[in-house]
Every structure is written in C-alpha cells, then in structure tokens.
C-alpha cells in the first residue's frame, strides 16, 4: 500500500570516480538533497536509513516502492574532479519502473550549493509539488574544500564509534579554523562533544566544550535546527533541563521533521 500524494525515496548516489574514493562525498551529497526535500510540506520522503539500506547498485525499484511505500525513487551517479562535479540523475516510477525525469549536470565545484538547489527544484517540479512558502533559509555557503572536509566529518560522525567521533571532531575543527563563521560547522563540532559526554567519556572538558561550541553555533546560525539541537544536548548533559526543553522546541519549530530534535526532546 502506498499512501496518496507525492512520495519519494532518495537512494545513495553511486561514486564513478576513477579511484572510488569519493563515496563519503556523494553519500552526503545525496543526503543533503534528501534533507531539503523532507522539509517540503505535502511531500512524503522515506528516511535516509531505510532508503540507503535498500539502495544498492542494482536496486529493484518495485521492491523499494513497496517496502518504503513511495511512488518515486531518485537515484544518481556522480564523479568529481578537482574543479568540476558531474552528476547524472533519474527519477523512477516505482509502479512500473518507468523513467519520470532525468538530467545530467556538469558544474564547477564552486557552484555545488547552486547545483543542490537546482536539483531540489527540478525534482519538486517533476513530482508536481509546490516549493515551500515562505522558502526555507538558504544554506550558508563555504569554499568547496571546506565543504569537502565537512562532509568527511559527517561520514566519520555517522559511524558512532569513539575513534570515529574523534576523527570527526578533528575534521570539524579544521572546518571552523578555515571558516570560523560557518555555524553548521560549530553545531556538528558541538555534537561530537555532546555525544562523547553521553556515550563515551563524561568529562568536565567534554561538557564545557559542548556548551561553548553549541553556544557559538546558535550565535552564528540561529536559523538552523542543528544549532539548537546541539545546544539542547549540551544543556541536557549539564542537567539544565528547562533550557534543553526550550532549545529542542525551538529546533522542532524550525524543522518539524528533525529526528535528532524529537529524539533528544523525548
């Protein structure tokens, strides 16, 4: 059974780079697009975990549609050089496997944020879904090399091990060293301290750093749910539950479908 209304699953994008060393980049490039689409009202987007588990190199689109209860699947293959990004995308109808929309992009790497928005708008148009009104806050733009470091950090952080959390922290520190005004970098850095305190090492240093870095994230990027989630986690670890509640509620108001906000609020 597939619910009425438009619905889509975004599968992980395939890395076509010669050395197959850009998997992390295209994994999170796909997640960035998924994350933008899930914020659109009246569009049901399957979760990243479920979509990426089913999204092998030769997925059965009917099976994906049946298991995730979506009418469409977005798949892609990508290649990145030092200066350019090549992306090929297909929107597949899960009822019969037919092609609903396809497009190939060749863009300078510095235009990656414009490309992400162009892809999001094209997918919404193909699905006949109206863009959010008012539009969501634009992404803060950083140098592609900084963005590459940021995505590498996300890749490490997503593994949720002690060592990978340390690797992620080192990468996020490099991000804010180069781009000290990048609020999202501060928020993700704060996550590494908050998670360390919760799951690995409840030291005063980790708590103090979680509070310091999340405060800076909120200062630089108050429009981001991630900033308030990081502040909520730090406040919760500090047993300041009223402030934590306020921060999680703020995050949910900004992004009602933010999993971390609801999880830690609960």
GINORJO-V959278 format. One record per residue. N is the residue number from 1. RES is the residue in one small letter. PHI is phi in radians with two decimals (* if undefined). PSI is psi in degrees with one decimal (999 if undefined). Layout:
# GINORJO-V959278
N_RES_PHI_PSI + N_RES_PHI_PSI
This chain:
# GINORJO-V959278
1_x_*_128.7 + 2_x_-2.03_126.5 + 3_x_-1.11_155.6 + 4_x_-1.13_159.3 + 5_x_1.59_162.2 + 6_x_-1.18_143.8 + 7_x_-2.67_149.9 + 8_x_-2.66_149.5 + 9_x_-2.06_134.9 + 10_x_-1.78_117.2 + 11_x_-1.54_157.3 + 12_x_-1.08_139.1 + 13_x_-1.38_139.2 + 14_x_-1.37_136.9 + 15_x_-1.54_114.0 + 16_x_-1.78_10.0 + 17_x_-1.07_146.6 + 18_x_-0.99_-40.1 + 19_x_-1.64_2.3 + 20_x_0.90_41.0 + 21_x_-1.99_14.2 + 22_x_-2.01_20.5 + 23_x_-1.00_-45.5 + 24_x_-1.01_-40.5 + 25_x_-1.13_-47.7 + 26_x_-1.36_-26.6 + 27_x_-1.02_-49.6 + 28_x_-1.45_-20.8 + 29_x_-1.08_-44.0 + 30_x_-1.14_-39.9 + 31_x_-1.15_-34.8 + 32_x_-1.07_-41.3 + 33_x_-1.21_-43.4 + 34_x_-1.01_-43.9 + 35_x_-1.11_-38.6 + 36_x_-1.20_-40.9 + 37_x_-1.17_-36.2 + 38_x_-1.20_-15.5 + 39_x_-1.51_-1.7 + 40_x_-1.50_125.2 + 41_x_-1.08_150.4 + 42_x_1.16_16.9 + 43_x_-2.23_122.4 + 44_x_-1.63_124.0 + 45_x_-2.07_126.1 + 46_x_-1.12_150.0 + 47_x_-1.11_154.0 + 48_x_-1.07_-44.8 + 49_x_-1.00_-49.1 + 50_x_-1.16_-44.5 + 51_x_-1.12_-44.7 + 52_x_-1.27_-27.6 + 53_x_-1.16_-36.2 + 54_x_-1.54_-12.7 + 55_x_-1.56_66.1 + 56_x_-1.30_-174.6 + 57_x_-1.18_-28.9 + 58_x_-2.24_69.6 + 59_x_-1.25_148.1 + 60_x_-1.53_107.5 + 61_x_-1.15_-33.0 + 62_x_-1.14_-39.7 + 63_x_-1.15_-42.8 + 64_x_-1.05_-45.4 + 65_x_-1.08_-40.7 + 66_x_-1.21_-45.2 + 67_x_-1.27_-36.6 + 68_x_-1.70_-4.4 + 69_x_0.98_51.4 + 70_x_-2.21_153.4 + 71_x_-1.59_-18.3 + 72_x_-2.42_155.0 + 73_x_-2.29_132.6 + 74_x_-1.81_121.9 + 75_x_-2.17_157.9 + 76_x_-2.70_160.4 + 77_x_-2.33_143.1 + 78_x_-2.44_156.2 + 79_x_-2.52_141.1 + 80_x_-2.27_131.2 + 81_x_-1.87_-172.1 + 82_x_-1.20_-22.1 + 83_x_-2.15_-19.1 + 84_x_-2.30_158.0 + 85_x_-2.19_128.9 + 86_x_-2.04_124.4 + 87_x_-2.33_131.7 + 88_x_-2.12_124.9 + 89_x_-2.18_149.4 + 90_x_-2.42_136.4 + 91_x_-1.88_116.3 + 92_x_-1.88_137.5 + 93_x_-1.41_121.7 + 94_x_-1.34_-12.8 + 95_x_-1.23_-40.8 + 96_x_-2.36_3.7 + 97_x_1.34_10.7 + 98_x_-1.35_157.8 + 99_x_-1.51_120.4 + 100_x_-1.58_-33.4 + 101_x_-2.88_146.0 + 102_x_-2.59_155.6 + 103_x_-2.83_144.5 + 104_x_-2.02_137.5 + 105_x_-2.16_140.7 + 106_x_-2.33_111.9 + 107_x_-2.36_150.0 + 108_x_-1.05_143.7 + 109_x_-1.05_-29.8 + 110_x_-1.15_-16.7 + 111_x_-1.70_20.9 + 112_x_-1.06_-35.6 + 113_x_-1.24_-37.8 + 114_x_-1.11_-39.3 + 115_x_-1.12_-44.2 + 116_x_-1.00_-45.1 + 117_x_-1.16_-38.6 + 118_x_-1.10_-41.8 + 119_x_-1.12_-46.5 + 120_x_-1.00_-45.9 + 121_x_-1.14_-38.8 + 122_x_-1.17_-40.3 + 123_x_-1.15_-43.0 + 124_x_-1.07_-40.7 + 125_x_-1.13_-42.6 + 126_x_-1.13_-34.3 + 127_x_-1.47_-5.3 + 128_x_1.05_46.5 + 129_x_-2.02_132.7 + 130_x_-1.24_145.2 + 131_x_-1.18_153.7 + 132_x_-1.03_142.8 + 133_x_-2.35_112.9 + 134_x_-1.28_157.6 + 135_x_-1.13_152.8 + 136_x_-1.20_160.9 + 137_x_-1.08_136.4 + 138_x_-1.14_150.6 + 139_x_-1.14_143.8 + 140_x_-1.28_132.1 + 141_x_-1.71_138.5 + 142_x_-2.33_168.3 + 143_x_-1.03_141.1 + 144_x_-0.93_-34.5 + 145_x_-1.17_-36.6 + 146_x_-1.17_-42.2 + 147_x_-1.10_-37.3 + 148_x_-1.09_-45.0 + 149_x_-1.07_-41.1 + 150_x_-1.08_-45.7 + 151_x_-1.16_-35.9 + 152_x_-1.06_-41.5 + 153_x_-1.09_-42.9 + 154_x_-1.06_-38.8 + 155_x_-1.08_-41.9 + 156_x_-1.20_-45.8 + 157_x_-1.06_-35.2 + 158_x_-1.14_-17.5 + 159_x_-1.39_-19.3 + 160_x_0.96_43.6 + 161_x_-2.01_162.1 + 162_x_-1.00_-49.2 + 163_x_-1.18_-41.8 + 164_x_-1.17_-31.6 + 165_x_-1.13_-37.7 + 166_x_-1.17_-43.3 + 167_x_-1.05_-44.3 + 168_x_-1.05_-43.7 + 169_x_-1.05_-43.0 + 170_x_-1.07_-40.5 + 171_x_-1.21_-41.9 + 172_x_-1.16_-32.5 + 173_x_-1.14_-39.0 + 174_x_-1.09_-39.3 + 175_x_-1.02_-51.0 + 176_x_-1.36_-21.0 + 177_x_-1.12_-39.3 + 178_x_-1.44_-38.8 + 179_x_-2.22_77.5 + 180_x_-1.14_-14.1 + 181_x_-1.69_7.0 + 182_x_-1.44_95.6 + 183_x_-1.03_-36.3 + 184_x_-1.16_-34.5 + 185_x_-1.10_-40.8 + 186_x_-1.14_-39.5 + 187_x_-1.12_-44.2 + 188_x_-1.24_-33.8 + 189_x_-1.08_-41.9 + 190_x_-1.08_-36.0 + 191_x_-0.99_-42.6 + 192_x_-1.12_-36.3 + 193_x_-1.28_-41.8 + 194_x_-1.10_-43.1 + 195_x_-1.19_-37.9 + 196_x_-1.03_-45.7 + 197_x_-1.13_-40.8 + 198_x_-1.23_-44.8 + 199_x_-1.95_-24.2 + 200_x_-2.12_-43.6 + 201_x_-2.74_92.3 + 202_x_-1.43_69.8 + 203_x_-1.72_159.9 + 204_x_-1.09_-33.3 + 205_x_-1.13_-47.2 + 206_x_-1.08_-39.9 + 207_x_-1.14_-46.2 + 208_x_-1.09_-40.8 + 209_x_-1.24_-35.6 + 210_x_-1.07_-41.9 + 211_x_-1.20_-43.0 + 212_x_-1.15_-48.3 + 213_x_-1.25_-35.4 + 214_x_-1.22_-34.9 + 215_x_-1.08_-40.9 + 216_x_-1.19_-36.5 + 217_x_-1.08_-45.6 + 218_x_-1.12_-37.8 + 219_x_-1.13_-43.9 + 220_x_-1.45_-32.9 + 221_x_-2.41_66.6 + 222_x_-1.17_-14.7 + 223_x_-1.48_-4.8 + 224_x_-1.67_130.6 + 225_x_-1.05_-36.6 + 226_x_-1.03_-35.7 + 227_x_-1.06_-45.5 + 228_x_-1.30_-31.9 + 229_x_-1.11_-44.5 + 230_x_-1.10_-38.3 + 231_x_-1.20_-36.4 + 232_x_-1.14_-41.1 + 233_x_-1.10_-46.5 + 234_x_-1.08_-41.3 + 235_x_-1.16_-38.6 + 236_x_-1.12_-44.1 + 237_x_-1.13_-28.1 + 238_x_-1.49_3.1 + 239_x_1.08_24.7 + 240_x_-1.68_76.6 + 241_x_-1.25_-28.4 + 242_x_-1.16_-45.5 + 243_x_-1.12_-40.6 + 244_x_-1.04_-44.8 + 245_x_-1.04_-45.2 + 246_x_-1.06_-41.8 + 247_x_-1.19_-42.5 + 248_x_-1.16_-38.9 + 249_x_-1.13_-36.6 + 250_x_-1.14_-42.8 + 251_x_-1.07_-43.1 + 252_x_-1.17_-35.0 + 253_x_-1.12_-40.0 + 254_x_-1.22_-44.2 + 255_x_-2.40_89.8 + 256_x_-1.09_-14.3 + 257_x_-1.87_18.1 + 258_x_-1.37_114.6 + 259_x_-1.11_-47.9 + 260_x_-1.04_-39.5 + 261_x_-1.07_-47.6 + 262_x_-1.19_-40.3 + 263_x_-1.08_-51.6 + 264_x_-1.31_-28.5 + 265_x_-1.09_-43.4 + 266_x_-1.09_999
